[in-house]
Amino acid sequence: MIAAHHPAIQSSVLALNRHYMAVHILPVPRAFCLLYKGAAEVISVEGGVYQSYDFDDWLESGLLRRELGEEPVDGDWIRTVNFEIQVPRIVRLLRYDRLPRNAVKFNRRNIFLRDENCCQYCGRRLGMHKLSLDHVMPKSRGGPTNWENIVCCCLDCNVRKGGRTPHEAGMKLMKIPLKPAHNPLLFHHLGSRKYESWQAFLSD
């Protein structure tokens, strides 16, 4: 049993389909459940070479690397009642043939991720509680609610802009808002060194 409060439980695992195409981001408990049931295998990048492991082999190899002092500095470990096991970064779903979904959900979280929690008018990066969403072309004037017309905006800039266009308010957008080609959460994780192994599976 994995302790729910363990920091490593907050990590994410990239799931590939059977054809090595990225399809999901899994929470750690779900990834381990699939591994233990034999529905997935670990894909590990080692010296530029991809190695695959089932649950038992992954457990053994991780403990061996730790014993030899070769474990990655950014590795996460989970302690269970009976053993410790390294959290994998990538798993391959052995019986999953579906292709990646091209549709990116239009929602508040993904807009904040696309804009990196940065106000698109003043450039300040703030916590979500200090940010809102703004219609570039005001909704009252027919502006649509879509990827190309909604941006992350701080509360001060939102008040300043009001029901005007950026030009009318003397404000300038940091960048043109566009629909992301991929789930923004994937690329948000790539900012961390521990997820750099995902890059090979997220190329256009």
N, CA, C and O of each residue as an XYZ file, in Angstrom:
816
protein
N       0.848     -1.202      0.000
C       0.000      0.000      0.000
C       0.878      1.246      0.000
O       1.844      1.321      0.760
N       0.552      2.229     -0.849
C       1.333      3.451     -0.976
C       0.699      4.547     -0.147
O      -0.512      4.759     -0.215
N       1.510      5.247      0.637
C       0.996      6.339      1.457
C       0.554      7.491      0.569
O       1.318      7.961     -0.275
N      -0.695      7.950      0.763
C      -1.257      8.984     -0.099
C      -0.545     10.323      0.049
O      -0.592     11.154     -0.858
N       0.121     10.539      1.200
C       0.771     11.825      1.440
C       2.221     11.848      0.949
O       2.882     12.884      1.028
N       2.718     10.723      0.447
C       4.112     10.652      0.003
C       4.324     11.621     -1.156
O       3.525     11.629     -2.092
N       5.400     12.456     -1.121
C       5.632     13.438     -2.195
C       5.690     12.813     -3.584
O       5.206     13.412     -4.545
N       6.267     11.630     -3.708
C       6.409     10.993     -5.021
C       5.070     10.627     -5.636
O       4.974     10.430     -6.847
N       4.033     10.535     -4.805
C       2.706     10.180     -5.309
C       2.156     11.286     -6.199
O       1.242     11.056     -6.991
N       2.724     12.505     -6.065
C       2.271     13.636     -6.874
C       2.945     13.672     -8.248
O       2.617     14.521     -9.076
N       3.876     12.761     -8.491
C       4.537     12.695     -9.790
C       3.554     12.231    -10.863
O       2.451     11.783    -10.551
N       3.953     12.340    -12.101
C       3.127     11.895    -13.224
C       3.896     10.884    -14.061
O       5.127     10.874    -14.084
N       3.145     10.045    -14.739
C       3.740      9.003    -15.579
C       3.138      9.121    -16.980
O       1.918      9.116    -17.140
N       3.999      9.225    -17.987
C       3.527      9.290    -19.369
C       3.173      7.887    -19.840
O       3.976      6.962    -19.720
N       1.971      7.735    -20.374
C       1.531      6.428    -20.881
C       1.572      6.431    -22.404
O       1.044      7.335    -23.053
N       2.201      5.416    -22.956
C       2.259      5.219    -24.405
C       1.285      4.105    -24.786
O       1.012      3.214    -23.983
N       0.769      4.157    -25.999
C      -0.016      3.022    -26.459
C       0.929      1.909    -26.907
O       2.148      2.031    -26.780
N       0.370      0.847    -27.420
C       1.191     -0.310    -27.789
C       2.195      0.029    -28.883
O       3.201     -0.660    -29.052
N       1.909      1.105    -29.627
C       2.779      1.509    -30.741
C       3.722      2.650    -30.349
O       4.260      3.337    -31.218
N       3.922      2.853    -29.038
C       4.873      3.837    -28.505
C       4.460      5.285    -28.791
O       5.316      6.160    -28.926
N       3.170      5.535    -28.883
C       2.668      6.898    -29.072
C       2.062      7.390    -27.752
O       1.297      6.673    -27.108
N       2.410      8.619    -27.357
C       1.912      9.163    -26.090
C       0.401      9.355    -26.150
O      -0.123      9.968    -27.080
N      -0.295      8.820    -25.141
C      -1.759      8.908    -25.142
C      -2.346      9.489    -23.859
O      -3.419     10.091    -23.900
N      -1.678      9.325    -22.732
C      -2.241      9.782    -21.465
C      -1.131     10.232    -20.517
O       0.043      9.920    -20.714
N      -1.531     10.969    -19.489
C      -0.691     11.174    -18.310
C      -1.393     10.483    -17.163
O      -2.555     10.769    -16.874
N      -0.692      9.576    -16.509
C      -1.295      8.782    -15.440
C      -0.798      9.218    -14.073
O       0.352      9.634    -13.934
N      -1.663      9.127    -13.050
C      -1.181      9.285    -11.680
C      -0.363      8.052    -11.297
O      -0.564      6.968    -11.843
N       0.551      8.229    -10.363
C       1.454      7.141     -9.981
C       0.727      5.868     -9.545
O       1.092      4.787    -10.008
N      -0.289      5.945     -8.673
C      -0.962      4.699     -8.255
C      -1.560      3.923     -9.424
O      -1.496      2.694     -9.453
N      -2.145      4.641    -10.394
C      -2.732      3.962    -11.554
C      -1.657      3.281    -12.386
O      -1.851      2.163    -12.865
N      -0.522      3.954    -12.559
C       0.572      3.361    -13.331
C       1.072      2.079    -12.670
O       1.298      1.079    -13.351
N       1.246      2.101    -11.350
C       1.713      0.903    -10.649
C       0.684     -0.216    -10.700
O       1.043     -1.390    -10.779
N      -0.583      0.142    -10.656
C      -1.642     -0.862    -10.737
C      -1.579     -1.593    -12.080
O      -1.681     -2.819    -12.134
N      -1.410     -0.832    -13.158
C      -1.312     -1.428    -14.494
C      -0.057     -2.296    -14.636
O      -0.091     -3.363    -15.250
N       1.052     -1.817    -14.057
C       2.298     -2.585    -14.108
C       2.151     -3.907    -13.354
O       2.549     -4.963    -13.847
N       1.578     -3.832    -12.160
C       1.459     -5.021    -11.316
C       0.556     -6.074    -11.962
O       0.779     -7.276    -11.812
N      -0.475     -5.600    -12.688
C      -1.412     -6.523    -13.341
C      -0.877     -7.062    -14.668
O      -1.497     -7.931    -15.282
N       0.272     -6.547    -15.110
C       0.836     -7.006    -16.369
C       0.214     -6.354    -17.591
O       0.401     -6.818    -18.716
N      -0.533     -5.266    -17.364
C      -1.168     -4.560    -18.483
C      -0.255     -3.488    -19.063
O      -0.579     -2.884    -20.085
N       0.879     -3.250    -18.418
C       1.815     -2.229    -18.882
C       3.234     -2.666    -18.549
O       3.453     -3.551    -17.723
N       4.186     -2.027    -19.210
C       5.592     -2.238    -18.904
C       6.273     -0.880    -18.785
O       5.820      0.103    -19.372
N       7.348     -0.832    -18.033
C       8.125      0.398    -17.900
C       9.007      0.566    -19.125
O       9.629     -0.390    -19.589
N       9.058      1.791    -19.647
C      10.018      2.145    -20.695
C      11.011      3.102    -20.043
O      10.637      4.190    -19.604
N      12.268      2.697    -19.983
C      13.300      3.490    -19.322
C      14.387      3.862    -20.332
O      14.862      3.027    -21.101
N      14.762      5.142    -20.303
C      15.823      5.617    -21.197
C      17.152      5.522    -20.447
O      17.353      6.210    -19.446
N      18.038      4.686    -20.922
C      19.308      4.429    -20.239
C      20.455      4.574    -21.236
O      20.672      3.713    -22.088
N      21.185      5.687    -21.108
C      22.301      5.935    -22.008
C      21.866      6.070    -23.458
O      22.580      5.661    -24.374
N      20.674      6.653    -23.659
C      20.176      6.832    -25.013
C      19.491      5.604    -25.588
O      19.017      5.632    -26.724
N      19.434      4.524    -24.812
C      18.810      3.275    -25.265
C      17.544      3.037    -24.456
O      17.525      3.258    -23.245
N      16.484      2.585    -25.124
C      15.224      2.314    -24.447
C      15.189      0.862    -23.964
O      15.389     -0.073    -24.740
N      14.934      0.702    -22.685
C      14.812     -0.625    -22.092
C      13.393     -0.799    -21.568
O      12.782      0.158    -21.092
N      12.871     -2.011    -21.653
C      11.533     -2.289    -21.127
C      11.629     -3.261    -19.955
O      12.470     -4.160    -19.941
N      10.748     -3.061    -18.968
C      10.756     -3.873    -17.750
C       9.325     -4.209    -17.340
O       8.433     -3.366    -17.433
N       9.113     -5.432    -16.890
C       7.849     -5.725    -16.236
C       7.983     -5.322    -14.764
O       9.040     -4.840    -14.356
N       6.949     -5.509    -13.977
C       6.961     -5.032    -12.595
C       8.130     -5.597    -11.795
O       8.866     -4.847    -11.154
N       8.301     -6.916    -11.832
C       9.342     -7.555    -11.014
C      10.742     -7.115    -11.447
O      11.606     -6.865    -10.608
N      10.959     -7.023    -12.764
C      12.280     -6.614    -13.254
C      12.577     -5.153    -12.892
O      13.713     -4.803    -12.570
N      11.540     -4.305    -12.950
C      11.714     -2.899    -12.600
C      12.058     -2.746    -11.119
O      12.923     -1.949    -10.753
N      11.387     -3.501    -10.292
C      11.662     -3.481     -8.857
C      13.102     -3.904     -8.584
O      13.821     -3.241     -7.835
N      13.514     -4.999     -9.189
C      14.859     -5.533     -8.970
C      15.937     -4.603     -9.510
O      16.944     -4.368     -8.843
N      15.733     -4.069    -10.722
C      16.761     -3.225    -11.329
C      16.910     -1.911    -10.560
O      18.018     -1.390    -10.429
N      15.811     -1.382    -10.056
C      15.883     -0.149     -9.289
C      16.667     -0.323     -8.006
O      17.489      0.521     -7.648
N      16.409     -1.415     -7.319
C      17.128     -1.687     -6.074
C      18.616     -1.934     -6.340
O      19.468     -1.552     -5.539
N      18.917     -2.575     -7.470
C      20.313     -2.830     -7.828
C      21.030     -1.517     -8.130
O      22.156     -1.310     -7.679
N      20.382     -0.620     -8.896
C      21.000      0.670     -9.196
C      21.235      1.480     -7.923
O      22.256      2.153     -7.784
N      20.288      1.408     -7.004
C      20.454      2.129     -5.734
C      21.622      1.556     -4.953
O      22.404      2.308     -4.371
N      21.751      0.242     -4.933
C      22.841     -0.422     -4.203
C      24.194     -0.062     -4.796
O      25.182      0.061     -4.073
N      24.239      0.108     -6.130
C      25.491      0.431     -6.815
C      25.746      1.938     -6.882
O      26.762      2.379     -7.418
N      24.815      2.723     -6.332
C      24.972      4.178     -6.359
C      24.751      4.779     -7.727
O      25.302      5.834     -8.041
N      23.934      4.105     -8.564
C      23.709      4.564     -9.933
C      22.295      5.075    -10.161
O      21.885      5.274    -11.305
N      21.553      5.287     -9.096
C      20.180      5.766     -9.276
C      20.193      7.229     -9.720
O      21.087      7.978     -9.328
N      19.212      7.654    -10.536
C      19.175      9.043    -11.013
C      18.944     10.016     -9.859
O      18.196      9.722     -8.927
N      19.593     11.174     -9.934
C      19.486     12.151     -8.854
C      18.070     12.708     -8.740
O      17.662     13.155     -7.668
N      17.321     12.683     -9.840
C      15.965     13.222     -9.807
C      14.914     12.113     -9.716
O      13.743     12.332    -10.029
N      15.339     10.927     -9.286
C      14.411      9.807     -9.176
C      13.481      9.947     -7.980
O      13.856     10.512     -6.952
N      12.279      9.434     -8.120
C      11.308      9.382     -7.028
C      11.135      7.928     -6.610
O      11.114      7.023     -7.445
N      11.013      7.723     -5.307
C      10.838      6.374     -4.781
C       9.594      6.306     -3.916
O       9.263      7.248     -3.196
N       8.913      5.175     -3.998
C       7.732      4.908     -3.185
C       8.065      3.784     -2.211
O       8.608      2.751     -2.603
N       7.739      3.994     -0.952
C       7.931      2.940      0.046
C       6.589      2.293      0.347
O       5.644      2.975      0.745
N       6.500      0.987      0.162
C       5.295      0.238      0.509
C       5.570     -0.526      1.806
O       6.629     -0.364      2.413
N       4.635     -1.339      2.217
C       4.817     -2.117      3.449
C       5.983     -3.086      3.313
O       6.718     -3.323      4.271
N       6.148     -3.648      2.108
C       7.135     -4.714      1.933
C       8.403     -4.324      1.175
O       9.407     -5.031      1.257
N       8.375     -3.212      0.439
C       9.550     -2.882     -0.376
C       9.511     -1.418     -0.794
O       8.515     -0.723     -0.591
N      10.627     -0.961     -1.388
C      10.708      0.347     -2.029
C      10.835      0.135     -3.529
O      11.483     -0.811     -3.977
N      10.207      1.028     -4.311
C      10.269      0.897     -5.759
C      10.354      2.280     -6.382
O       9.710      3.224     -5.925
N      11.150      2.383     -7.421
C      11.316      3.660     -8.107
C      10.087      3.955     -8.969
O       9.530      3.060     -9.605
N       9.681      5.211     -8.977
C       8.546      5.630     -9.810
C       9.012      5.726    -11.267
O       9.963      6.453    -11.552
N       8.372      5.016    -12.184
C       8.758      5.126    -13.597
C       8.290      6.456    -14.174
O       7.321      7.045    -13.694
N       8.974      6.916    -15.190
C       8.554      8.141    -15.881
C       7.639      7.829    -17.063
O       6.773      8.627    -17.421
N       7.848      6.631    -17.674
C       7.082      6.254    -18.860
C       6.647      4.799    -18.738
O       7.434      3.938    -18.344
N       5.396      4.532    -19.076
C       4.935      3.152    -19.190
C       4.293      2.962    -20.565
O       3.781      3.904    -21.170
N       4.334      1.744    -21.027
C       3.703      1.384    -22.315
C       2.544      0.440    -22.027
O       2.716     -0.597    -21.387
N       1.361      0.814    -22.510
C       0.157      0.007    -22.300
C       0.143     -1.118    -23.327
O       0.010     -0.874    -24.526
N       0.279     -2.337    -22.856
C       0.527     -3.469    -23.750
C      -0.677     -3.884    -24.584
O      -0.523     -4.523    -25.625
N      -1.879     -3.521    -24.128
C      -3.075     -3.933    -24.877
C      -3.905     -2.729    -25.322
O      -5.109     -2.849    -25.547
N      -3.264     -1.582    -25.448
C      -3.974     -0.359    -25.811
C      -3.515      0.100    -27.190
O      -2.371      0.517    -27.372
N      -4.427      0.016    -28.159
C      -4.080      0.337    -29.547
C      -4.596      1.690    -30.007
O      -4.268      2.125    -31.111
N      -5.389      2.362    -29.195
C      -5.991      3.615    -29.652
C      -4.933      4.675    -29.922
O      -3.884      4.719    -29.279
N      -5.244      5.523    -30.892
C      -4.330      6.603    -31.248
C      -4.534      7.786    -30.312
O      -5.593      7.915    -29.700
N      -3.526      8.655    -30.195
C      -3.671      9.838    -29.337
C      -4.834     10.693    -29.802
O      -5.094     10.816    -30.999
N      -5.529     11.282    -28.840
C      -6.624     12.183    -29.170
C      -6.061     13.544    -29.550
O      -5.315     14.154    -28.785
N      -6.425     14.016    -30.738
C      -5.920     15.305    -31.199
C      -6.624     16.479    -30.530
O      -6.076     17.577    -30.434
N      -7.856     16.226    -30.065
C      -8.623     17.316    -29.460
C      -8.039     17.688    -28.098
O      -7.830     16.828    -27.244
N      -7.782     18.972    -27.911
C      -7.319     19.478    -26.620
C      -8.507     20.136    -25.931
O      -9.139     21.027    -26.497
N      -8.807     19.708    -24.733
C      -9.971     20.239    -24.030
C      -9.812     21.735    -23.776
O      -8.781     22.196    -23.286
N     -10.855     22.472    -24.119
C     -10.873     23.906    -23.845
C     -11.446     24.093    -22.453
O     -12.659     24.021    -22.256
N     -10.567     24.333    -21.485
C     -11.020     24.557    -20.118
C     -10.053     25.507    -19.407
O      -8.986     25.835    -19.925
N     -10.442     25.928    -18.238
C      -9.691     26.924    -17.471
C      -8.265     26.467    -17.188
O      -7.315     27.232    -17.360
N      -8.118     25.218    -16.753
C      -6.793     24.702    -16.403
C      -5.856     24.737    -17.604
O      -4.701     25.145    -17.486
N      -6.359     24.306    -18.766
C      -5.508     24.257    -19.953
C      -5.148     25.646    -20.474
O      -4.075     25.833    -21.048
N      -6.032     26.616    -20.280
C      -5.692     27.990    -20.673
C      -4.570     28.519    -19.778
O      -3.621     29.135    -20.264
N      -4.681     28.278    -18.478
C      -3.621     28.716    -17.564
C      -2.297     28.023    -17.903
O      -1.237     28.647    -17.860
N      -2.365     26.728    -18.242
C      -1.153     26.001    -18.597
C      -0.559     26.523    -19.906
O       0.655     26.697    -20.018
N      -1.417     26.771    -20.890
C      -0.930     27.301    -22.174
C      -0.206     28.624    -21.964
O       0.859     28.856    -22.537
N      -0.793     29.496    -21.132
C      -0.218     30.824    -20.895
C       0.766     30.838    -19.737
O       1.264     31.898    -19.358
N       1.053     29.654    -19.165
C       2.051     29.481    -18.105
C       1.767     30.367    -16.892
O       2.682     30.922    -16.283
N       0.473     30.488    -16.552
C       0.058     31.298    -15.392
C       0.606     32.722    -15.473
O       0.900     33.347    -14.454
N       0.735     33.215    -16.685
C       1.321     34.538    -16.915
C       0.266     35.458    -17.527
O      -0.346     35.117    -18.540
N       0.054     36.626    -16.912
C      -0.887     37.589    -17.464
C      -0.421     37.990    -18.863
O       0.725     38.395    -19.052
N      -1.309     37.874    -19.826
C      -0.938     38.131    -21.214
C      -0.897     39.611    -21.574
O      -0.665     39.973    -22.728
N      -1.127     40.466    -20.572
C      -1.029     41.914    -20.791
C       0.183     42.530    -20.092
O       0.916     43.313    -20.696
N       0.395     42.182    -18.827
C       1.520     42.790    -18.103
C       2.707     41.848    -17.945
O       3.803     42.285    -17.594
N       2.496     40.549    -18.204
C       3.600     39.593    -18.146
C       3.894     39.013    -16.775
O       4.817     38.210    -16.636
N       3.129     39.401    -15.752
C       3.386     38.865    -14.409
C       2.909     37.420    -14.304
O       1.823     37.079    -14.773
N       3.735     36.573    -13.682
C       3.353     35.183    -13.417
C       2.839     35.109    -11.980
O       3.552     35.451    -11.037
N       1.611     34.663    -11.828
C       0.945     34.697    -10.527
C       0.267     33.365    -10.230
O       0.126     32.516    -11.109
N      -0.148     33.198     -8.983
C      -0.917     32.031     -8.600
C      -2.310     32.093     -9.213
O      -2.791     33.171     -9.563
N      -2.957     30.939     -9.344
C      -4.250     30.893    -10.023
C      -5.303     31.740     -9.332
O      -6.214     32.249     -9.984
N      -5.189     31.900     -8.013
C      -6.189     32.687     -7.283
C      -6.070     34.180     -7.579
O      -6.972     34.952     -7.254
N      -4.965     34.584     -8.191
C      -4.778     35.997     -8.545
C      -4.935     36.236    -10.054
O      -4.617     37.312    -10.562
N      -5.427     35.220    -10.749
C      -5.599     35.321    -12.191
C      -7.052     35.102    -12.580
O      -7.819     34.469    -11.853
N      -7.413     35.632    -13.730
C      -8.741     35.399    -14.281
C      -8.581     35.172    -15.774
O      -7.464     35.125    -16.287
N      -9.698     35.031    -16.465
C      -9.680     34.870    -17.915
C     -10.313     36.093    -18.559
O     -11.268     36.662    -18.032
N      -9.771     36.490    -19.704
C     -10.266     37.681    -20.380
C     -10.598     37.380    -21.839
O      -9.854     36.680    -22.526
N     -11.722     37.917    -22.298
C     -12.058     37.892    -23.723
C     -11.284     39.029    -24.403
O     -11.514     40.198    -24.093
N     -10.386     38.706    -25.310
C      -9.617     39.736    -26.013
C     -10.578     40.693    -26.727
O     -10.537     41.903    -26.505
N     -11.428     40.149    -27.573
C     -12.553     40.912    -28.113
C     -13.711     40.709    -27.131
O     -14.197     39.587    -26.984
N     -14.155     41.763    -26.466
C     -15.160     41.609    -25.410
C     -16.370     40.779    -25.829
O     -16.861     40.891    -26.952
N     -16.833     39.956    -24.912
C     -17.990     39.105    -25.175
C     -19.211     39.953    -25.511
O     -20.050     39.557    -26.320
N     -19.303     41.129    -24.878
C     -20.452     42.016    -25.110
C     -20.493     42.544    -26.540
O     -21.508     43.072    -26.996
N     -19.362     42.390    -27.240
C     -19.285     42.874    -28.628
C     -19.135     41.713    -29.614
O     -18.648     41.871    -30.734
N     -19.567     40.558    -29.155
C     -19.577     39.387    -30.040
C     -18.332     38.539    -29.996
O     -18.191     37.615    -30.797
N     -17.413     38.827    -29.075
C     -16.189     38.033    -28.982
C     -16.490     36.602    -28.563
O     -17.192     36.390    -27.574
N     -15.978     35.618    -29.288
C     -16.259     34.211    -28.966
C     -15.486     33.728    -27.747
O     -14.474     34.314    -27.362
N     -15.977     32.659    -27.152
C     -15.276     32.014    -26.043
C     -14.551     30.806    -26.613
O     -15.084     29.696    -26.635
N     -13.317     31.038    -27.078
C     -12.538     29.958    -27.675
C     -11.042     30.213    -27.443
O     -10.657     31.225    -26.858
N     -10.213     29.280    -27.911
C      -8.772     29.370    -27.690
C      -8.183     30.674    -28.227
O      -7.253     31.226    -27.639
N      -8.717     31.158    -29.333
C      -8.135     32.319    -30.002
C      -8.582     33.655    -29.414
O      -8.073     34.706    -29.803
N      -9.544     33.618    -28.466
C     -10.048     34.888    -27.919
C     -10.029     34.951    -26.397
O     -10.455     35.948    -25.815
N      -9.542     33.899    -25.744
C      -9.466     33.882    -24.280
C      -8.007     33.817    -23.856
O      -7.241     32.997    -24.362
N      -7.627     34.685    -22.927
C      -6.254     34.674    -22.404
C      -6.261     34.757    -20.881
O      -7.226     35.202    -20.259
N      -5.162     34.317    -20.314
C      -4.922     34.444    -18.881
C      -4.640     35.918    -18.578
O      -3.899     36.579    -19.305
N      -5.237     36.422    -17.500
C      -5.148     37.853    -17.226
C      -5.153     38.087    -15.711
O      -5.937     37.461    -14.997
N      -4.297     38.970    -15.218
C      -4.319     39.283    -13.784
C      -5.538     40.167    -13.490
O      -6.104     40.777    -14.397
N      -5.922     40.227    -12.248
C      -7.120     40.967    -11.860
C      -6.979     42.458    -12.160
O      -7.938     43.104    -12.582
N      -5.782     43.000    -11.941
C      -5.562     44.434    -12.201
C      -5.758     44.760    -13.676
O      -6.431     45.733    -14.016
N      -5.169     43.945    -14.554
C      -5.285     44.200    -15.991
C      -6.713     43.972    -16.473
O      -7.186     44.652    -17.384
N      -7.394     43.012    -15.857
C      -8.769     42.741    -16.244
C      -9.645     43.964    -15.965
O     -10.483     44.338    -16.786
N      -9.441     44.583    -14.797
C     -10.204     45.782    -14.437
C      -9.834     46.938    -15.356
O     -10.701     47.677    -15.824
N      -8.533     47.084    -15.609
C      -8.055     48.180    -16.465
C      -8.619     48.087    -17.884
O      -9.025     49.091    -18.470
N      -8.636     46.873    -18.424
C      -9.114     46.679    -19.791
C     -10.628     46.846    -19.882
O     -11.138     47.446    -20.828
N     -11.341     46.311    -18.888
C     -12.792     46.429    -18.878
C     -13.421     45.827    -20.119
O     -13.021     44.751    -20.562
N     -14.412     46.520    -20.689
C     -15.120     46.025    -21.858
C     -14.558     46.546    -23.159
O     -15.285     46.684    -24.142
N     -13.244     46.843    -23.175
C     -12.609     47.370    -24.379
C     -11.697     46.327    -25.030
O     -11.386     45.295    -24.435
N     -11.286     46.614    -26.235
C     -10.269     45.780    -26.871
C      -8.915     46.205    -26.307
O      -8.802     47.295    -25.745
N      -7.890     45.369    -26.444
C      -6.562     45.778    -25.974
C      -6.109     47.100    -26.603
O      -5.527     47.941    -25.918
N      -6.370     47.289    -27.898
C      -5.969     48.524    -28.587
C      -6.658     49.735    -27.965
O      -6.026     50.763    -27.719
N      -7.957     49.602    -27.715
C      -8.715     50.707    -27.121
C      -8.229     51.039    -25.720
O      -8.272     52.194    -25.295
N      -7.758     50.004    -24.995
C      -7.296     50.203    -23.626
C      -5.821     50.573    -23.555
O      -5.288     50.781    -22.465
N      -5.150     50.658    -24.710
C      -3.720     50.972    -24.724
C      -2.879     49.846    -24.157
O      -1.839     50.083    -23.544
N      -3.335     48.614    -24.365
C      -2.642     47.441    -23.832
C      -2.232     46.537    -24.998
O      -2.849     46.553    -26.064
N      -1.186     45.757    -24.771
C      -0.678     44.888    -25.831
C      -0.564     43.457    -25.328
O      -0.091     43.209    -24.219
N      -1.003     42.524    -26.156
C      -0.904     41.111    -25.800
C       0.555     40.648    -25.867
O       1.309     41.064    -26.747
N       0.937     39.782    -24.927
C       2.287     39.216    -24.916
C       2.505     38.323    -26.146
O       3.590     38.304    -26.729
N       1.460     37.588    -26.526
C       1.536     36.717    -27.704
C       0.122     36.484    -28.220
O      -0.853     36.668    -27.492
N       0.023     36.086    -29.460
C      -1.284     35.802    -30.055
C      -1.822     34.498    -29.478
O      -1.134     33.478    -29.540
N      -3.022     34.499    -28.924
C      -3.565     33.257    -28.355
C      -3.952     32.261    -29.447
O      -4.649     32.609    -30.400
N      -3.495     31.027    -29.298
C      -3.768     29.976    -30.276
C      -4.162     28.692    -29.561
O      -3.862     28.507    -28.381
N      -4.821     27.827    -30.271
C      -5.142     26.510    -29.724
C      -3.864     25.673    -29.685
O      -3.170     25.579    -30.697
N      -3.534     25.061    -28.543
C      -2.319     24.236    -28.470
C      -2.445     22.999    -29.354
O      -3.534     22.452    -29.527
N      -1.329     22.572    -29.902
C      -1.325     21.366    -30.733
C      -1.422     20.108    -29.881
O      -1.880     19.066    -30.350
N      -0.986     20.212    -28.617
C      -0.998     19.071    -27.711
C      -1.546     19.510    -26.360
O      -1.668     20.704    -26.083
N      -1.868     18.545    -25.537
C      -2.312     18.824    -24.186
C      -1.248     19.675    -23.482
O      -0.107     19.234    -23.345
N      -1.601     20.888    -23.034
C      -0.601     21.758    -22.387
C       0.059     21.132    -21.171
O       1.186     21.488    -20.827
N      -0.636     20.194    -20.510
C      -0.060     19.561    -19.320
C       1.203     18.780    -19.659
O       2.131     18.716    -18.852
N       1.243     18.186    -20.849
C       2.436     17.450    -21.266
C       3.651     18.363    -21.291
O       4.709     18.016    -20.766
N       3.496     19.528    -21.902
C       4.632     20.425    -22.060
C       4.943     21.198    -20.787
O       6.066     21.664    -20.597
N       3.954     21.333    -19.921
C       4.202     21.911    -18.606
C       5.197     21.030    -17.843
O       6.100     21.538    -17.178
N       5.026     19.713    -17.946
C       5.932     18.791    -17.265
C       7.343     18.827    -17.847
O       8.310     18.562    -17.133
N       7.472     19.148    -19.122
C       8.785     19.133    -19.748
C       9.706     20.217    -19.207
O      10.911     20.190    -19.458
N       9.146     21.175    -18.464
C       9.977     22.195    -17.830
C      10.803     21.632    -16.682
O      11.722     22.290    -16.195
N      10.479     20.417    -16.247
C      11.208     19.768    -15.164
C      12.176     18.737    -15.738
O      11.819     17.965    -16.628
N      13.386     18.733    -15.228
C      14.407     17.809    -15.740
C      13.981     16.352    -15.607
O      14.339     15.519    -16.440
N      13.223     16.045    -14.571
C      12.903     14.637    -14.347
C      11.947     14.067    -15.398
O      11.775     12.851    -15.488
N      11.331     14.938    -16.185
C      10.437     14.458    -17.235
C      11.044     14.617    -18.630
O      10.328     14.497    -19.624
N      12.336     14.881    -18.721
C      12.943     15.123    -20.027
C      12.887     13.895    -20.928
O      12.961     14.026    -22.150
N      12.757     12.704    -20.344
C      12.659     11.486    -21.157
C      11.360     11.444    -21.959
O      11.241     10.664    -22.904
N      10.377     12.284    -21.588
C       9.121     12.332    -22.338
C       9.310     12.945    -23.725
O       8.553     12.650    -24.649
N      10.317     13.792    -23.864
C      10.470     14.609    -25.063
C      10.445     13.791    -26.348
O       9.844     14.207    -27.339
N      11.086     12.648    -26.336
C      11.174     11.834    -27.557
C       9.808     11.372    -28.049
O       9.647     11.043    -29.224
N       8.817     11.348    -27.146
C       7.493     10.851    -27.523
C       6.501     11.990    -27.747
O       5.329     11.745    -28.032
N       6.964     13.234    -27.620
C       6.063     14.377    -27.765
C       6.436     15.259    -28.935
O       5.902     16.360    -29.073
N       7.335     14.803    -29.772
C       7.732     15.582    -30.942
C       6.607     15.571    -31.958
O       5.864     14.598    -32.085
N       6.499     16.690    -32.686
C       5.491     16.745    -33.753
C       5.897     15.821    -34.904
O       5.181     15.725    -35.901
